Amino acid sequence: MKASDIFIKALEAEEVEYIFGIPGEENLDILNSLKDSPIKLILTRHEQAAGFMAATYGRLTGKAGVSLATLGPGATNFVTAAAYAQLGAMPMMMITGQKPIKSSKQGRFQIVDVVDMMRPITKYTRQIQGADSIPAHVRESFRVAEDERPGATHLELPEDIASDHSNMPIIPKSSFRRPIAEAKAISEAVKMIESATRPVILIGAGANRKRTHKMLQLLVEKTGIHFFSTQMGKGVVDERNPLFLGTAALSDNDFLHRAIARADLIINIGHDVVEKPPFFMENGSVKVIHVNYVTAPIDPVYYPQLGVIGDIANSIWQLSEHITPQSNWDFSYFISVRKKLKEHLLEGIDDPRFPMYPQRLVADIRKAVPESGIIALDNGVYKIWFARNYKAYQPNTVLLDNALATMGAGLPSAMTASLIYPDKKVVAICGDGGFMMNSQELETAVRLKLNLVVIILRDNAYGMIKWKQANMGFEDFGLDYGNPDFVEYARSYGAYGYRIAASDELVPLMETCFSTPGVHVIEVAMDYSENDRILNHEIKALSQALPNGM
């Protein structure tokens, strides 16, 4: 069998549904082999977007998404997407082409060492040097990408190897079960929790990768222990739950940080070091139980006293089975903090001013999006507002990147969600800066006949950096730009384009878009002038006014 046919058969054995990417001359054998495969080629307009789409596929399904590019500039365009998947723990496999390696008459034209380039930002990277090794390389690439902690892998298939032949059989997927935490660790964790006075549960990114929400819901309901989440842990447990304390969206001084500071035990489920720590273990001031698939990397601010290592869902179930709620648990301070935070988050949700204020924007989008709807956030200051103010009702219904935190991923991520879940309402929320980094993918979305709403938040500047610039005492300089007419821009791709002129127009327009098939782009002018007042000074003053003696 031809090597490229073997490669595609190996992908089929891995149950690959889509390959996202842009083929080049060095991929033509793969492209020809793909022609008669059930695997669908999703042709994008930029390799970076293809990588973002593959990574998001991995995030939503737990199976490695696959992306394809040629050598040289095609491969280098994968670098940001590789880092996005690697830091965000999203399983993804990248395939790149290369010039012939047995004999080449083209010198160094377009040749860079892609394998070495990918080494620091992937879990596994190899050049395939013989057709016989293809089945093993593909199987290993998927195994490594999907194994805990998930991430990016890469295979380079040179042109002459792709056209070679082999009789090597495909290696089938192997089934396995993850190890579970030992009984002694569970017993010690139960003792620590039962002997605590103010325990609290932290839900991190690792808990959002697998189907842990039922077990976590059970643990919360049985114990009555309050919980909070990191940004990438949003939605694992319904955030309308009265025990939900909030999302760690700011670095310090928020109401939530005051609650965390009062805890004497943190049950840290799915901790991932890529996210900014929502608490610090300075001077051993708080005890921590680390519940995760793998042991905790130790640093000056995180050194848990106990590790419960194994399948997270099983560990949570075991804890729920053995734990007994205690009469000496005191959650009064947490209740007080939650009440004050709830009052604070109501501020501005009906603000009629236009351009829109962030609080009103978040409240209106939450009002318009159904429970199972998915929002995909690009990166900008609005991400903080959504992390704090937007309640997630189900796992992976708020797709944000708090790991690499790259701009440009919001639209491709939403496109993947719409592709996988065609019956769900999907919204991409992008700043004007991030949107323009991959705006060409509107054509891809239209061509795929996706049902998608894209909200562009226009402030004509790199707003997050302007906010930081002002906070750090620098003069306003170098961060403003112009924008195209987004309505006409959308229509030029065959999408619907809208521009609202008043805050009251957003919800009814979104409802119209949801009921009309196609890609809908809505331009919303934003006013971030109160970021500093609300996210810095007001929160600090209000949270510090909370009683300390409770």
Buried (B, 14 or more C-beta within 10 A) or exposed (E): BBBBBBBBBBBBBBEBBBBBBBBBEBBBBBBBBBEEBEBBBBBBBBBBBBBBBBBBBBBBBBBBBBBBBBBBEBBBBBBBBBBBBBBBBBBBBBBBBBBBBEEBEEEEEBEBEBBEBBEEBBBBBBBBEEBBBBBBBBBBBBBBBBBBBBBBBBBBBBBBBBBBEBEBEBBEEEEEEEEBBEEEBBEBBBEBBBEBEBBBBBBBBBBBBBEBBBBBBBBBEBBEBBBBBBBBBBBBBBBEBEBBBBBBBBEEBBBBBBBBEBBBBBBBBBBBBBBBBBBBBEEEEBBBBBBBBEEBEEEEEBEBBBBBBBBBBBBBBBBBEBBEEBEEBBBEBBBBBBEBBEEBBEBBBEBEEBBBBBBBBBBBBBEBBEEEBBBBBBBBBBBBBBBBBBBBBBBBBBBBBBBBBBBBBBBBBBBBBBBBBEEBBBBBBBBBBBBBBBBBBBBBBBBBEBBBBBBBBBBBBBBBBBBEBEEEEEEEEEBEEEBEEBBEBBBEBEBBBBBBEEBBBBBEBBEEBBEEEBBBBBBBBBBBEBBEEBBBEBBBEBBEEBEEEE
